[in-house]
Amino acid sequence: MNTHPDPRTESERRVICDVDAVGYHVTSIAERGDAPGWAYTVGLHHNHAQPEIVIVGLPIGTMESILQSLASDVAHGARYDAGTTSAGVLEDLSCAFRDVAKTWHDPFLHDATWFYGGTGFDAVQCLWPDQNNRLPDDPRFGTELAPLQPLLEHATVEAARGAKWIGAADVV
């Protein structure tokens, strides 16, 4: 029984093909203006009951590589749930995983929202640290890096520091 939505575009067909063949798909959104790009998974929730993962503000290739590594870990039994951390995601630095508020699902995880037919799936943001291993919600986090990562666990634009993404790739 096919539980996937009907694809309307080649991009949607690729999402379904990857989810079926590999177990997940990675969608990348290039930076626009002063809004850094981001990348996220589709299919981890479907195939592994793992929250989808989004990462923001690093080079596209780096984010895709991180997500592919995390997805491979998930396929081998790892879990990346909200409130957990993982060492070694970025060399010797620890990343943290936080819930993504439902208000950010369609703007930041559009293909996943399409795939699941709405926001009825869990998602976590992979927050990456500065060189001192401090996360973006730490007041001592590198000030030059703070604008690269919104805090998507917060539902409002202001609390999430998400203003620069308004209008980027149809965000919010």
N, C-alpha and C positions, 0 to 999 in steps of 0.2 A: 504494500500500500504506500503510495507516494504522499508524504506529509509536507512536501515543499510547496511554496506558492508558485503560481504560474509565472515564469520569467517573461518579461516584456522586452528586454534589451539583451544585447550580447554580454554586457557587464553582469546582469542578473543571472544569465545562463552560466557564466564563469563562476559566480559565487556557488551556485548549486553543484556544478561539476567538481569544484575543489572540496566542498564540504563532503560530498559523497566519496571522492577518490582519496583525499588526503586526511579528511576529518575536520578541516577548518579552511577558512579563506582569510587572507589579510587584505584589507582595504587601506589605501594610503591617500591622504589629502595633502597636496603641496601647500606650502606657505602662500598666503595671499596678503599683500601689503605688509603691515606690521604684525599680522597674526601668524604665529608659527604653525607649521604643518603638524599633522598627527596621523596615527595609524591604529587600526584595531582589528580584532578577530571577529569572525562570524563562524559559528558552528561548534564552538567548544561547549556551549550550553546544550546544544542539540545532541552531540555525540558523547559527551563526558559529564554532563550535569555540572560543568565548571562555568563560573561567570565568564562572560566575554571580557576581553582585556583591551584597554585603550591606553596609549602612551602619547604624550604631546611634547613637542619642543626640541627634539633631537633631529639630526639629519634623517631623511626618509629611509635611506638604506640601513642605518643603525637601528631605527625603530622596527623595520621589517625583520631584521635579523634577530632582534630581541624577542619579538612576538613569535617567530618561527621556533626559536629555542624554547620559549615558555610552552608553546603548543606541543612540542615534542615531549617535554617533561610531563605535561598533562596526559598525553597518550600513554606514558609509562607510569602513571599513577600519582604524579605530583598534584598538589592543590594550591591554588593561588586565590585565597578568599580574602575578603575585606578584613583588615586588622592584622594580616600576616606580613612578614618581611622575608626577603630572600637575598642571601649573600651571593656574590659572584655573577649577578645578572649583568653588571657593568664592571668587568674586571674584578677588583677587590672591594667594590662598593656595594652596599645593600640598598635594594629598592623596597618600597613599601606598597602595599595594595590597599586601596580604599574604595568603598562603595561609590558608584556613579549614581547621582540622583536621577530619577526617572525623567525629570525635565530636560536633561542633557542627552537622553538616549537618541532621539531622532536627530538632533543637531550634530552630535559627535559620532553616533553609531548608526547612521542612516541605513546602510545595507542590512545591518542586523535587525533594525526595526522593521524593514520590509520583509526580511526572511522569516521573522517570528510573527508577523502580522500585528505588530504593536509593541508596547513596552513591557510585555509580560515575560521578561527574561532578566537575569541578574547580570551586572557588569561591574568590573572593578577598574580603577585607574592605577597604572603602574607609575608611581612617583619616583623619580630618580633624584639622587642626592647631589650636592655640590662636592668639591674635592675634599672637604672636611667631613664627608659622610653625613651632612645635615640635610634634612628633607625640606621641601618648600613651605611647609607649615611651621617650621622652626623660625623664630624671629631672627636667628643668626645666620639663616640661609643666605648664600651669596646674592647680594642685591642685584647684580647684573644678570643673574639667572632667573630670578623670581618671575619676571614678565613672560618667561617661556612656558610656564606650566600653570594653567588654571587649576583650581581645587574643585573638581567636579563632584565631590561629595556634598557640596553646598548647592541648594536648589536655586538660589537667586544669583543673578549676574554679578551683583556687587560682592557678595560673600565668596563667590567662586573666582573672583578676579577675572571674569570672562568677557569684559567689555570689548576687548580687541577682536574677539571672535565673532561678534555681532556683524552679520553681513558676509563673513568669510565662508565661502562654500555653502551659502544659505543657512548658516548657523543662526538659530533662534530667530 
